[in-house]
Amino acid sequence: MTGPDDLPTGPAGDGPDDGRPADDGAGPVGRPAGASSDGSGPVEVLDCRGQRCPLPVIALARRLPELPVGTVLRVLADDPAAAVDIPAWCRMRAQEFVTTTPDGPGYEVRRTH
């Protein structure tokens, strides 16, 4: 039987001392990223680059309810289907689709309820 202290940590500087890997920024991790494109407030970023339909929309649907009403979530998604799927999901769920941003590309969604 092994415990958390038995996990390999790799070479020095690879990750935290508790054996967990360092967050390299890859994957669907929400994190603050400054102000929204429309200047209305803070933005969380959900990195879904490299994921194919329907995974970016599923990640959006899971993350948005965890955020306070009024928060903007920028979904970074390079799947061409996201350009159609994310605005459509917003209409179906009565959430505000704010804008498309060129970085990533990104799709900004404001939680309305």
N, C-alpha and C positions, 0 to 999 in steps of 0.2 A: 504494500500500500504506500502511495506517495502522497505528500501533502504539498501545500503551496510553496514551502521552502525548498522542495526538491525540483522545482521547475528550472530548466536552464534559462539563463538570461542572456546568453551570447556574449560577444566582446563588450568591453567597457563602453558605455555611452549608447548602447543599442536601445535600452528601454529603462523603465523604472526599476528600482532595486527589488521590487516585489515579484519580479518574473513576468509581468505583463509587457507586451510589446509596446513600443512607443507609437503614438498616433502620428502617422505619416501624412495625414490629410486626405488619404484615399478612402473612398467609401462614403456612405450616406450619413455623415456626421453633421449635426446642426451646430453652428457657431456664429457668434455675432460678426457682422461684416460692415459696420458703418450705417450710413443712412440709405433709405430707399431712393430709387431713381426719381420719384416725384417729390423728394425732400420732406416727406411727412413723418419720418421717424426711423427707428432702428430696424435693421434687417437681420434675419437669421439666414444662414446658407445651408442648403441641403445638396451635397455633391452626388449626383447620380450619373456622372459621365461614365460612359462605357456600358451602361445598363440599357437593355432593350425593352420595348413595349411589352407588357404594361408596368414594368418595375418602377420607373420614375413616378407614375401616378399613384401606385400603391404606397411608395415611400412618402409622397406628399400627403396622402390620406391618413397615414399613421402619425406623421409629425405635426400637422397643423393643429389638431385638437389639444396638443400638449402646450401650445403657445397661448399667451394672453390675447384676448380679442383686440384687434387693431394692429397686431404685429404683422409685418411683411415677411414672408418666407420666399427667398430666392432659390429656385430649383435649378441647379446646373445640370443640363441634360443635352447630350449630343445626338441622341436618337431623333431622326427627322419626324417621327410620329409624335414626339412630345409637343411640337409646335401646334398640333391640332388637339391632342389628348388633354393637355393641361387646361387650356381655355374651356374646352367642353366640360371637363370635370368641374370647373368653377361654376359654370352655368347650372349644371345639374345639382350642385351642392349649395347653391346660393352663397358662394364665396366670391370676393372681388378679384378678378384678374386685372392686375395693375398695368403691367407692361412686359415687353420682351427686351432683354438686355443683350448686347453683343458678346459680353464676356462669358464664354463657356459653351454655348449660349445659355442665358439664364432667363427664367420666367418668374416674374414676381407675382405673388398671390397674397392678398391681405385677408386675414381671418376676420370675418364679419359677425360671427356668432359662435 
